[in-house]
Amino acid sequence: MKLEVGVVMFHLVHTVGLTLYSFLLVLLLATRTVPRTPSGAGFWSSAILFAIASRVCILLGGLVISTELSGNLYLVLNLFEKPILLVGVCQFFKLDCAKRRVIQLFSCVLGTLFIISILNLSPWYFKIFCAMANFSFLFYIFILFFGKEKPYFTCAYRFISLAALILSIHWLVSYPIIYYFPNWGVYGFILGTMVNLVLYLALLASVLITFQRRLLKAEKHALKLAYHDALTGLKNKRYLTNFFNQANTFANRPHQLTAVFYIDLDNFKPINDSSGHKVGDEVLRCIATRLIASTRSTDICARIGGDEFIVIATQLDSKEQAEIIARKLLISITQEIEVEHQVYKVGGSIGISFFPTQGNCIESLIEKADKAMYAVKSSGKCGYKLSNP
């Protein structure tokens, strides 16, 4: 009765396993259509093909081919599956040195198989050798991943190493156990199929994690392009428009002010015209660095075009604090700038408006700060002025 239950479980797991292997094969083949997918996924697809073929041989045993031949084909196909799987691991995780060892090990395995076939040794020698070869490849995977940690892949690494360890032990002890307990063959096949599926699922998860990382990286890059100035690395006007209200909501208390500083560089155009755009760009980058150094981490520095900058300072208790910041910005801006062994000097005209007393949206605040800045320009440049209420 127990044997009959085992046989039923064997066929059930065999059918389910074959279906899942086919599903994993389709998924891995689908990942190969995605541009820049690591080549290791292709090797895993090939390895699964060998795994599927080995299980088809078991299915055909006693029907189309003899049971003994189906068992031998199962072993050989499994033996070819493992090095291909391992080479895929080396390719995917960029383990080139390990890949060379795999090729050397597989060459030794093929040579030994050839010798066994010539000498026509006992079938048990063949079975034990195939089992030991499978053990070697799987245990090597375990060694490669045991105790290793890598950002995003740590969980996958643990599942891969655990599954490889269980499978290697399975191949190491299966035939000695079967020799004394023949019924173990059914249960061992069930165990091996389930753990092998876990191994392939962990590898597939690694591919999906790679795709997720690429998407996150692409999204981060897209956001940087959308909300940052390409030349200076500062925020841009789009960022100010989209996040100004949010910044005020989280930064300010009811009695506090937010100051908007509109900065236009003085004497920048002559430098740009006489020394060239390369020098002009370097001057702008230097000014951007100084603005960041002169403000707090909670403040926002942005370039809105040409030689015009915006600084937004939150959590101010009075307008006098804004004037202190303006003087600090002017001192920073007016310091000499050395580019290509030449010294340049620019000034800054700064207009200041306040939220919420002078407006609730960034556009109106920039407009008022802009008018105050032009008043500074008209009165001799290089100074600051508070916007009229």
Stockholm file with secondary structure:
# STOCKHOLM 1.0

chainA/1-389         MKLEVGVVMFHLVHTVGLTLYSFLLVLLLATRTVPRTPSGAGFWSSAILFAIASRVCILLGGLVISTELSGNLYLVLNLFEKPILLVGVCQFFKLDCAKRRVIQLFSCVLGTLFIISILNLSPWYFKIFCAMANFSFLFYIFILFFGKEKPYFTCAYRFISLAALILSIHWLVSYPIIYYFPNWGVYGFILGTMVNLVLYLALLASVLITFQRRLLKAEKHALKLAYHDALTGLKNKRYLTNFFNQANTFANRPHQLTAVFYIDLDNFKPINDSSGHKVGDEVLRCIATRLIASTRSTDICARIGGDEFIVIATQLDSKEQAEIIARKLLISITQEIEVEHQVYKVGGSIGISFFPTQGNCIESLIEKADKAMYAVKSSGKCGYKLSNP
#=GR chainA/1-389 SS CHHHHHHHHHHHHHHHHHHHHHHHHHHHHHHTTSTTCCTHHHHHHHHHHHHHHHHHHHHHBTTTBCHHHHHHHHHHHHHHHHHHHHHHHHHHTTCHHHHHHHHHHHHHHHHHHHHHHHHTCCHHHHHHHHHHHHHHHHHHHHHHHTTCCCTTTHHHHHHHHHHHHHHHHHHHHHHHHHHHCTTHHHHHHHHHHHHHHHHHHHHHHHHHHHHHHHHHHHHHHHHHHHHBCTTTCCBCHHHHHHHHHHHHHHHCCTTCEEEEEEEEEESHHHHHHHHCHHHHHHHHHHHHHHHHHTSCTTSEEEEEETTEEEEEEEEESSHHHHHHHHHHHHHHHTSCEEETTEEECCEEEEEEEEETTTCSSHHHHHHHHHHHHHHHHHTTSSEEEECCC
#=GC SS_cons         CHHHHHHHHHHHHHHHHHHHHHHHHHHHHHHTTSTTCCTHHHHHHHHHHHHHHHHHHHHHBTTTBCHHHHHHHHHHHHHHHHHHHHHHHHHHTTCHHHHHHHHHHHHHHHHHHHHHHHHTCCHHHHHHHHHHHHHHHHHHHHHHHTTCCCTTTHHHHHHHHHHHHHHHHHHHHHHHHHHHCTTHHHHHHHHHHHHHHHHHHHHHHHHHHHHHHHHHHHHHHHHHHHHBCTTTCCBCHHHHHHHHHHHHHHHCCTTCEEEEEEEEEESHHHHHHHHCHHHHHHHHHHHHHHHHHTSCTTSEEEEEETTEEEEEEEEESSHHHHHHHHHHHHHHHTSCEEETTEEECCEEEEEEEEETTTCSSHHHHHHHHHHHHHHHHHTTSSEEEECCC
//
